[in-house]
């Protein structure tokens, strides 16, 4: 419990919402309760949250095509308000304040603007506020997008000099092959080196609402690891696993690359 103090938690769309795009209330409430409790214990949390496009889609009740950028941006504009209202309501129940931080890739690529965002995040943490970071999908284009919030979460972890990156998803961690296709797939509990073999295990299939899949989580772990930050992939439907991991139990897949 003492090793990891500043923690970035990436919450995927598949964890926050059903395939319909509507909020998974039980899942969201459980995750917020665990984070709030650990924040009370002295930990510092930064959340990188997907879900704005998925929730916007659910509210507008439209089908999205991968290449339909205007529809995705419209859904993001509607869904971002829903997402932040949800977080504000849930965290307020435990007397925690949140702050919305929307980023595009050009903010981090520009040195002065990067310093500004680092200063803002640092001050929010000093104020015991929980930053909720998301890509600004409403204005993002191919030139300024991160591509996936897994990558954004790793970059955020570097920006705030986090000790740990937790990626919550719809699977228990990394398997040698897809457990959905092979029920006997071997589970990988620890990775100390990311090579072609590990990347091959990840595959390339994203979820219904998400854009990434396991391979982007591997890339995120690699980026974080380059800066000495451990990454663990946990099942978002089992948020109490965060407690287990903090207490030294073997859950999820831990990436310790240094």
ZADO-1210 file (C-alpha; in nm, 4 decimals, padded with zeros to 6 digits):
<atoms>
<atom x="00.0000" y="00.0000" z="00.0000" code="UNK" pos="1"/>
<atom x="00.2964" y="00.2338" z="00.0585" code="UNK" pos="2"/>
<atom x="00.4675" y="00.1879" z="-00.2774" code="UNK" pos="3"/>
<atom x="00.2076" y="00.3493" z="-00.5001" code="UNK" pos="4"/>
<atom x="00.0841" y="00.6927" z="-00.3938" code="UNK" pos="5"/>
<atom x="00.0011" y="00.8814" z="-00.7145" code="UNK" pos="6"/>
<atom x="-00.2109" y="00.6643" z="-00.9392" code="UNK" pos="7"/>
<atom x="-00.3652" y="00.7137" z="-01.2822" code="UNK" pos="8"/>
<atom x="-00.6736" y="00.5005" z="-01.3475" code="UNK" pos="9"/>
<atom x="-00.7920" y="00.4551" z="-01.7025" code="UNK" pos="10"/>
<atom x="-01.1586" y="00.3570" z="-01.7209" code="UNK" pos="11"/>
<atom x="-01.2669" y="00.2127" z="-02.0542" code="UNK" pos="12"/>
<atom x="-01.5998" y="00.2566" z="-02.2263" code="UNK" pos="13"/>
<atom x="-01.6752" y="-00.1146" z="-02.1859" code="UNK" pos="14"/>
<atom x="-01.6456" y="-00.0682" z="-01.8081" code="UNK" pos="15"/>
<atom x="-01.8595" y="00.2465" z="-01.7866" code="UNK" pos="16"/>
<atom x="-02.1356" y="00.1665" z="-02.0337" code="UNK" pos="17"/>
<atom x="-02.3354" y="-00.1200" z="-02.1720" code="UNK" pos="18"/>
<atom x="-02.3149" y="-00.2062" z="-02.5416" code="UNK" pos="19"/>
<atom x="-02.6190" y="00.0188" z="-02.5848" code="UNK" pos="20"/>
<atom x="-02.4057" y="00.3175" z="-02.4831" code="UNK" pos="21"/>
<atom x="-02.6137" y="00.3705" z="-02.1692" code="UNK" pos="22"/>
<atom x="-02.4429" y="00.4022" z="-01.8302" code="UNK" pos="23"/>
<atom x="-02.3584" y="00.0870" z="-01.6371" code="UNK" pos="24"/>
<atom x="-02.4704" y="00.2330" z="-01.3040" code="UNK" pos="25"/>
<atom x="-02.3554" y="-00.0522" z="-01.0817" code="UNK" pos="26"/>
<atom x="-02.0078" y="-00.0590" z="-01.2346" code="UNK" pos="27"/>
<atom x="-01.9591" y="00.3184" z="-01.2203" code="UNK" pos="28"/>
<atom x="-02.0768" y="00.3391" z="-00.8582" code="UNK" pos="29"/>
<atom x="-01.8472" y="00.0557" z="-00.7492" code="UNK" pos="30"/>
<atom x="-01.5375" y="00.2051" z="-00.9123" code="UNK" pos="31"/>
<atom x="-01.6012" y="00.5504" z="-00.7676" code="UNK" pos="32"/>
<atom x="-01.6509" y="00.4021" z="-00.4196" code="UNK" pos="33"/>
<atom x="-01.3153" y="00.2197" z="-00.4294" code="UNK" pos="34"/>
<atom x="-01.1265" y="00.5213" z="-00.5637" code="UNK" pos="35"/>
<atom x="-01.2898" y="00.7493" z="-00.3062" code="UNK" pos="36"/>
<atom x="-01.1948" y="00.5151" z="-00.0233" code="UNK" pos="37"/>
<atom x="-00.8317" y="00.4911" z="-00.1372" code="UNK" pos="38"/>
<atom x="-00.8217" y="00.8700" z="-00.1859" code="UNK" pos="39"/>
<atom x="-00.9326" y="00.8993" z="00.1773" code="UNK" pos="40"/>
<atom x="-00.6366" y="00.6798" z="00.2775" code="UNK" pos="41"/>
<atom x="-00.3909" y="00.9325" z="00.1326" code="UNK" pos="42"/>
<atom x="-00.3563" y="00.8159" z="-00.2266" code="UNK" pos="43"/>
<atom x="-00.3779" y="01.0636" z="-00.5162" code="UNK" pos="44"/>
<atom x="-00.5887" y="00.9709" z="-00.8147" code="UNK" pos="45"/>
<atom x="-00.6097" y="01.0984" z="-01.1697" code="UNK" pos="46"/>
<atom x="-00.8766" y="00.9400" z="-01.3871" code="UNK" pos="47"/>
<atom x="-00.8534" y="00.9059" z="-01.7632" code="UNK" pos="48"/>
<atom x="-01.2039" y="00.8231" z="-01.8713" code="UNK" pos="49"/>
<atom x="-01.3453" y="00.7040" z="-02.1976" code="UNK" pos="50"/>
<atom x="-01.7195" y="00.7015" z="-02.2469" code="UNK" pos="51"/>
<atom x="-01.8228" y="01.0373" z="-02.3886" code="UNK" pos="52"/>
<atom x="-01.8807" y="00.9075" z="-02.7406" code="UNK" pos="53"/>
<atom x="-02.0503" y="00.5909" z="-02.6175" code="UNK" pos="54"/>
<atom x="-02.2810" y="00.7785" z="-02.3820" code="UNK" pos="55"/>
<atom x="-02.3590" y="01.0382" z="-02.6454" code="UNK" pos="56"/>
<atom x="-02.4475" y="00.7614" z="-02.8838" code="UNK" pos="57"/>
<atom x="-02.6772" y="00.6097" z="-02.6213" code="UNK" pos="58"/>
<atom x="-02.8503" y="00.9394" z="-02.5540" code="UNK" pos="59"/>
<atom x="-02.8876" y="01.0327" z="-02.9209" code="UNK" pos="60"/>
<atom x="-02.9750" y="00.6733" z="-03.0120" code="UNK" pos="61"/>
<atom x="-02.7726" y="00.6644" z="-03.3308" code="UNK" pos="62"/>
<atom x="-02.5453" y="00.4028" z="-03.4826" code="UNK" pos="63"/>
<atom x="-02.1840" y="00.5032" z="-03.5348" code="UNK" pos="64"/>
<atom x="-01.9610" y="00.4149" z="-03.8252" code="UNK" pos="65"/>
<atom x="-01.5842" y="00.4123" z="-03.7674" code="UNK" pos="66"/>
<atom x="-01.5204" y="00.6692" z="-04.0399" code="UNK" pos="67"/>
<atom x="-01.8106" y="00.9003" z="-03.9565" code="UNK" pos="68"/>
<atom x="-01.6177" y="01.1771" z="-03.7794" code="UNK" pos="69"/>
<atom x="-01.9023" y="01.4345" z="-03.7541" code="UNK" pos="70"/>
<atom x="-02.1282" y="01.1813" z="-03.5819" code="UNK" pos="71"/>
<atom x="-01.8508" y="01.0790" z="-03.3406" code="UNK" pos="72"/>
<atom x="-01.7803" y="01.4417" z="-03.2567" code="UNK" pos="73"/>
<atom x="-02.1498" y="01.5163" z="-03.2080" code="UNK" pos="74"/>
<atom x="-02.1838" y="01.2173" z="-02.9758" code="UNK" pos="75"/>
<atom x="-01.8769" y="01.3335" z="-02.7821" code="UNK" pos="76"/>
<atom x="-02.0256" y="01.6811" z="-02.7397" code="UNK" pos="77"/>
<atom x="-02.3482" y="01.5382" z="-02.5960" code="UNK" pos="78"/>
<atom x="-02.1876" y="01.2558" z="-02.4003" code="UNK" pos="79"/>
<atom x="-01.9151" y="01.4578" z="-02.2288" code="UNK" pos="80"/>
<atom x="-02.1731" y="01.6477" z="-02.0251" code="UNK" pos="81"/>
<atom x="-02.3436" y="01.3230" z="-01.9265" code="UNK" pos="82"/>
<atom x="-02.0097" y="01.1692" z="-01.8302" code="UNK" pos="83"/>
<atom x="-01.8971" y="01.4565" z="-01.6090" code="UNK" pos="84"/>
<atom x="-02.2385" y="01.4909" z="-01.4446" code="UNK" pos="85"/>
<atom x="-02.2203" y="01.1215" z="-01.3592" code="UNK" pos="86"/>
<atom x="-01.8744" y="01.1505" z="-01.2046" code="UNK" pos="87"/>
<atom x="-01.9633" y="01.4677" z="-01.0159" code="UNK" pos="88"/>
<atom x="-02.2762" y="01.3107" z="-00.8688" code="UNK" pos="89"/>
<atom x="-02.0997" y="00.9884" z="-00.7657" code="UNK" pos="90"/>
<atom x="-01.7854" y="01.1461" z="-00.6191" code="UNK" pos="91"/>
<atom x="-01.9840" y="01.4172" z="-00.4392" code="UNK" pos="92"/>
<atom x="-02.1518" y="01.1432" z="-00.2376" code="UNK" pos="93"/>
<atom x="-01.8093" y="01.0791" z="-00.0809" code="UNK" pos="94"/>
<atom x="-01.7208" y="01.4509" z="-00.0488" code="UNK" pos="95"/>
<atom x="-01.4642" y="01.4507" z="-00.3290" code="UNK" pos="96"/>
<atom x="-01.4334" y="01.7241" z="-00.5906" code="UNK" pos="97"/>
<atom x="-01.3563" y="01.6492" z="-00.9524" code="UNK" pos="98"/>
<atom x="-01.2247" y="01.8609" z="-01.2398" code="UNK" pos="99"/>
<atom x="-01.2707" y="01.8184" z="-01.6126" code="UNK" pos="100"/>
<atom x="-00.9545" y="01.8253" z="-01.8240" code="UNK" pos="101"/>
<atom x="-00.9944" y="01.7844" z="-02.2010" code="UNK" pos="102"/>
<atom x="-00.6788" y="01.7323" z="-02.4057" code="UNK" pos="103"/>
<atom x="-00.5674" y="01.7027" z="-02.7647" code="UNK" pos="104"/>
<atom x="-00.2319" y="01.5730" z="-02.8835" code="UNK" pos="105"/>
<atom x="-00.1043" y="01.9162" z="-02.9857" code="UNK" pos="106"/>
<atom x="-00.1316" y="02.0355" z="-02.6236" code="UNK" pos="107"/>
<atom x="00.1219" y="01.7777" z="-02.5106" code="UNK" pos="108"/>
<atom x="00.3410" y="01.8180" z="-02.8177" code="UNK" pos="109"/>
<atom x="00.3821" y="02.1920" z="-02.7533" code="UNK" pos="110"/>
<atom x="00.6317" y="02.2470" z="-02.4690" code="UNK" pos="111"/>
<atom x="00.4748" y="02.5623" z="-02.3221" code="UNK" pos="112"/>
<atom x="00.1227" y="02.4254" z="-02.3329" code="UNK" pos="113"/>
<atom x="00.2473" y="02.1014" z="-02.1794" code="UNK" pos="114"/>
<atom x="00.3969" y="02.2976" z="-01.8904" code="UNK" pos="115"/>
<atom x="00.0620" y="02.4729" z="-01.8446" code="UNK" pos="116"/>
<atom x="-00.1285" y="02.1446" z="-01.8208" code="UNK" pos="117"/>
<atom x="00.1302" y="02.0000" z="-01.5805" code="UNK" pos="118"/>
<atom x="00.0916" y="02.3054" z="-01.3568" code="UNK" pos="119"/>
<atom x="-00.2871" y="02.2772" z="-01.3661" code="UNK" pos="120"/>
<atom x="-00.2875" y="01.9067" z="-01.2814" code="UNK" pos="121"/>
<atom x="-00.0343" y="01.9593" z="-01.0028" code="UNK" pos="122"/>
<atom x="-00.2442" y="02.2336" z="-00.8453" code="UNK" pos="123"/>
<atom x="-00.5609" y="02.0238" z="-00.8684" code="UNK" pos="124"/>
<atom x="-00.3855" y="01.7411" z="-00.6854" code="UNK" pos="125"/>
<atom x="-00.2623" y="01.9832" z="-00.4189" code="UNK" pos="126"/>
<atom x="-00.6251" y="02.0866" z="-00.3713" code="UNK" pos="127"/>
<atom x="-00.7213" y="01.7184" z="-00.3224" code="UNK" pos="128"/>
<atom x="-00.9264" y="01.7362" z="-00.6396" code="UNK" pos="129"/>
<atom x="-00.9570" y="01.4363" z="-00.8727" code="UNK" pos="130"/>
<atom x="-00.8836" y="01.5361" z="-01.2348" code="UNK" pos="131"/>
<atom x="-01.0988" y="01.3572" z="-01.4918" code="UNK" pos="132"/>
<atom x="-00.9039" y="01.3573" z="-01.8186" code="UNK" pos="133"/>
<atom x="-01.0500" y="01.2747" z="-02.1569" code="UNK" pos="134"/>
<atom x="-00.9503" y="01.3358" z="-02.5139" code="UNK" pos="135"/>
<atom x="-01.1343" y="01.6349" z="-02.6564" code="UNK" pos="136"/>
<atom x="-01.3126" y="01.4233" z="-02.9160" code="UNK" pos="137"/>
<atom x="-01.5410" y="01.7104" z="-03.0135" code="UNK" pos="138"/>
<atom x="-01.2542" y="01.8915" z="-03.1860" code="UNK" pos="139"/>
<atom x="-00.9988" y="01.6134" z="-03.2371" code="UNK" pos="140"/>
<atom x="-00.8987" y="01.5250" z="-03.5887" code="UNK" pos="141"/>
<atom x="-00.6464" y="01.2713" z="-03.7126" code="UNK" pos="142"/>
<atom x="-00.3682" y="01.5277" z="-03.6795" code="UNK" pos="143"/>
<atom x="-00.4279" y="01.6111" z="-03.3127" code="UNK" pos="144"/>
<atom x="-00.5872" y="01.2993" z="-03.1639" code="UNK" pos="145"/>
<atom x="-00.4201" y="01.0493" z="-02.9346" code="UNK" pos="146"/>
<atom x="-00.5974" y="00.7670" z="-03.1123" code="UNK" pos="147"/>
<atom x="-00.7034" y="00.5879" z="-02.7947" code="UNK" pos="148"/>
<atom x="-00.7394" y="00.6733" z="-02.4286" code="UNK" pos="149"/>
<atom x="-00.5037" y="00.3904" z="-02.3309" code="UNK" pos="150"/>
<atom x="-00.2233" y="00.5921" z="-02.4883" code="UNK" pos="151"/>
<atom x="-00.3552" y="00.9128" z="-02.3307" code="UNK" pos="152"/>
<atom x="-00.3554" y="00.7471" z="-01.9877" code="UNK" pos="153"/>
<atom x="00.0128" y="00.6552" z="-02.0216" code="UNK" pos="154"/>
<atom x="00.0978" y="01.0098" z="-02.1292" code="UNK" pos="155"/>
<atom x="-00.1026" y="01.1475" z="-01.8368" code="UNK" pos="156"/>
<atom x="00.0868" y="00.9181" z="-01.6004" code="UNK" pos="157"/>
<atom x="00.4143" y="01.0622" z="-01.7291" code="UNK" pos="158"/>
<atom x="00.2867" y="01.4207" z="-01.7045" code="UNK" pos="159"/>
<atom x="00.1917" y="01.3859" z="-01.3370" code="UNK" pos="160"/>
<atom x="00.4915" y="01.1636" z="-01.2520" code="UNK" pos="161"/>
<atom x="00.2616" y="00.8859" z="-01.1345" code="UNK" pos="162"/>
<atom x="00.3795" y="00.5751" z="-00.9525" code="UNK" pos="163"/>
<atom x="00.1249" y="00.3472" z="-01.1146" code="UNK" pos="164"/>
<atom x="-00.1095" y="00.3236" z="-01.4113" code="UNK" pos="165"/>
<atom x="-00.4198" y="00.1083" z="-01.3653" code="UNK" pos="166"/>
<atom x="-00.6077" y="00.0185" z="-01.6826" code="UNK" pos="167"/>
<atom x="-00.9605" y="-00.1085" z="-01.6176" code="UNK" pos="168"/>
<atom x="-01.1106" y="-00.3073" z="-01.9021" code="UNK" pos="169"/>
<atom x="-01.3570" y="-00.5902" z="-01.9724" code="UNK" pos="170"/>
<atom x="-01.1059" y="-00.8738" z="-01.9260" code="UNK" pos="171"/>
<atom x="-00.8945" y="-00.9992" z="-01.6340" code="UNK" pos="172"/>
<atom x="-00.5638" y="-00.9160" z="-01.8051" code="UNK" pos="173"/>
<atom x="-00.3359" y="-01.0537" z="-02.0741" code="UNK" pos="174"/>
<atom x="-00.3793" y="-01.4068" z="-02.2067" code="UNK" pos="175"/>
<atom x="-00.1621" y="-01.5993" z="-02.4514" code="UNK" pos="176"/>
<atom x="-00.4655" y="-01.6240" z="-02.6790" code="UNK" pos="177"/>
<atom x="-00.8132" y="-01.4754" z="-02.6644" code="UNK" pos="178"/>
<atom x="-01.0106" y="-01.6391" z="-02.3782" code="UNK" pos="179"/>
<atom x="-01.3284" y="-01.5642" z="-02.5715" code="UNK" pos="180"/>
<atom x="-01.2071" y="-01.7968" z="-02.8456" code="UNK" pos="181"/>
<atom x="-01.0086" y="-02.0374" z="-02.6280" code="UNK" pos="182"/>
<atom x="-01.1503" y="-02.1027" z="-02.2779" code="UNK" pos="183"/>
<atom x="-00.8230" y="-02.2754" z="-02.1828" code="UNK" pos="184"/>
<atom x="-00.6045" y="-01.9785" z="-02.2767" code="UNK" pos="185"/>
<atom x="-00.3079" y="-01.9316" z="-02.0418" code="UNK" pos="186"/>
<atom x="-00.3180" y="-01.6206" z="-01.8261" code="UNK" pos="187"/>
<atom x="-00.0093" y="-01.3977" z="-01.8052" code="UNK" pos="188"/>
<atom x="00.0189" y="-01.2473" z="-01.4563" code="UNK" pos="189"/>
<atom x="00.3468" y="-01.0571" z="-01.4969" code="UNK" pos="190"/>
<atom x="00.5370" y="-00.9018" z="-01.7875" code="UNK" pos="191"/>
<atom x="00.8924" y="-00.7734" z="-01.7460" code="UNK" pos="192"/>
<atom x="00.9704" y="-00.7199" z="-02.1139" code="UNK" pos="193"/>
<atom x="00.7456" y="-00.6221" z="-02.4031" code="UNK" pos="194"/>
<atom x="00.8558" y="-00.7942" z="-02.7225" code="UNK" pos="195"/>
<atom x="00.6924" y="-00.9189" z="-03.0425" code="UNK" pos="196"/>
<atom x="00.5656" y="-01.2290" z="-02.8630" code="UNK" pos="197"/>
<atom x="00.3773" y="-01.0219" z="-02.6037" code="UNK" pos="198"/>
<atom x="00.2345" y="-00.7961" z="-02.8730" code="UNK" pos="199"/>
<atom x="00.1196" y="-01.1004" z="-03.0693" code="UNK" pos="200"/>
<atom x="-00.0700" y="-01.2245" z="-02.7642" code="UNK" pos="201"/>
<atom x="-00.2562" y="-00.8947" z="-02.7461" code="UNK" pos="202"/>
<atom x="-00.4196" y="-00.9242" z="-03.0864" code="UNK" pos="203"/>
<atom x="-00.5967" y="-00.6313" z="-03.2460" code="UNK" pos="204"/>
<atom x="-00.9698" y="-00.6698" z="-03.1796" code="UNK" pos="205"/>
<atom x="-01.1392" y="-00.3727" z="-03.0037" code="UNK" pos="206"/>
<atom x="-01.4677" y="-00.3812" z="-02.8180" code="UNK" pos="207"/>
<atom x="-01.8043" y="-00.2697" z="-02.9525" code="UNK" pos="208"/>
<atom x="-01.7790" y="00.0853" z="-02.8167" code="UNK" pos="209"/>
<atom x="-01.4029" y="00.1111" z="-02.7635" code="UNK" pos="210"/>
<atom x="-01.1408" y="00.1713" z="-03.0304" code="UNK" pos="211"/>
<atom x="-00.8343" y="00.0055" z="-02.8851" code="UNK" pos="212"/>
<atom x="-00.8297" y="-00.3526" z="-02.7634" code="UNK" pos="213"/>
<atom x="-00.5465" y="-00.5183" z="-02.5721" code="UNK" pos="214"/>
<atom x="-00.2716" y="-00.4055" z="-02.8106" code="UNK" pos="215"/>
<atom x="-00.3149" y="-00.0384" z="-02.7189" code="UNK" pos="216"/>
<atom x="-00.2912" y="-00.1355" z="-02.3520" code="UNK" pos="217"/>
<atom x="00.0410" y="-00.3031" z="-02.4262" code="UNK" pos="218"/>
<atom x="00.1601" y="00.0141" z="-02.5995" code="UNK" pos="219"/>
<atom x="00.0454" y="00.2199" z="-02.2998" code="UNK" pos="220"/>
<atom x="00.2301" y="-00.0077" z="-02.0573" code="UNK" pos="221"/>
<atom x="00.5421" y="00.0201" z="-02.2719" code="UNK" pos="222"/>
<atom x="00.5265" y="00.3999" z="-02.2785" code="UNK" pos="223"/>
<atom x="00.4711" y="00.4218" z="-01.9033" code="UNK" pos="224"/>
<atom x="00.7452" y="00.1675" z="-01.8413" code="UNK" pos="225"/>
<atom x="00.9938" y="00.3810" z="-02.0320" code="UNK" pos="226"/>
<atom x="00.9534" y="00.6338" z="-01.7492" code="UNK" pos="227"/>
<atom x="00.9692" y="00.3818" z="-01.4662" code="UNK" pos="228"/>
<atom x="00.5923" y="00.3649" z="-01.4136" code="UNK" pos="229"/>
<atom x="00.4350" y="00.0246" z="-01.3474" code="UNK" pos="230"/>
<atom x="00.1101" y="-00.0656" z="-01.5239" code="UNK" pos="231"/>
<atom x="-00.1534" y="-00.3167" z="-01.4188" code="UNK" pos="232"/>
<atom x="-00.4500" y="-00.4316" z="-01.6260" code="UNK" pos="233"/>
<atom x="-00.7521" y="-00.5213" z="-01.4119" code="UNK" pos="234"/>
<atom x="-01.1103" y="-00.6221" z="-01.4804" code="UNK" pos="235"/>
<atom x="-01.3301" y="-00.3152" z="-01.4459" code="UNK" pos="236"/>
<atom x="-01.6280" y="-00.5287" z="-01.3469" code="UNK" pos="237"/>
<atom x="-01.4324" y="-00.6314" z="-01.0344" code="UNK" pos="238"/>
<atom x="-01.3219" y="-00.2941" z="-00.8913" code="UNK" pos="239"/>
<atom x="-01.2375" y="-00.4464" z="-00.5533" code="UNK" pos="240"/>
<atom x="-00.9399" y="-00.6017" z="-00.7297" code="UNK" pos="241"/>
<atom x="-00.7798" y="-00.2584" z="-00.6903" code="UNK" pos="242"/>
<atom x="-00.7775" y="-00.3214" z="-00.3140" code="UNK" pos="243"/>
<atom x="-00.6321" y="-00.6679" z="-00.3711" code="UNK" pos="244"/>
<atom x="-00.3564" y="-00.5350" z="-00.5931" code="UNK" pos="245"/>
<atom x="-00.2670" y="-00.2587" z="-00.3484" code="UNK" pos="246"/>
<atom x="-00.2442" y="-00.5208" z="-00.0740" code="UNK" pos="247"/>
<atom x="00.0041" y="-00.7253" z="-00.2737" code="UNK" pos="248"/>
<atom x="-00.2273" y="-00.9965" z="-00.4014" code="UNK" pos="249"/>
<atom x="-00.1701" y="-01.1419" z="-00.7479" code="UNK" pos="250"/>
<atom x="-00.4519" y="-01.0058" z="-00.9620" code="UNK" pos="251"/>
<atom x="-00.4551" y="-00.8804" z="-01.3188" code="UNK" pos="252"/>
<atom x="-00.1457" y="-00.8483" z="-01.5337" code="UNK" pos="253"/>
<atom x="00.1350" y="-00.6336" z="-01.3947" code="UNK" pos="254"/>
<atom x="00.3902" y="-00.4748" z="-01.6269" code="UNK" pos="255"/>
<atom x="00.7142" y="-00.4048" z="-01.4403" code="UNK" pos="256"/>
<atom x="00.9620" y="-00.3160" z="-01.7110" code="UNK" pos="257"/>
<atom x="01.2451" y="-00.1697" z="-01.5010" code="UNK" pos="258"/>
</atoms>
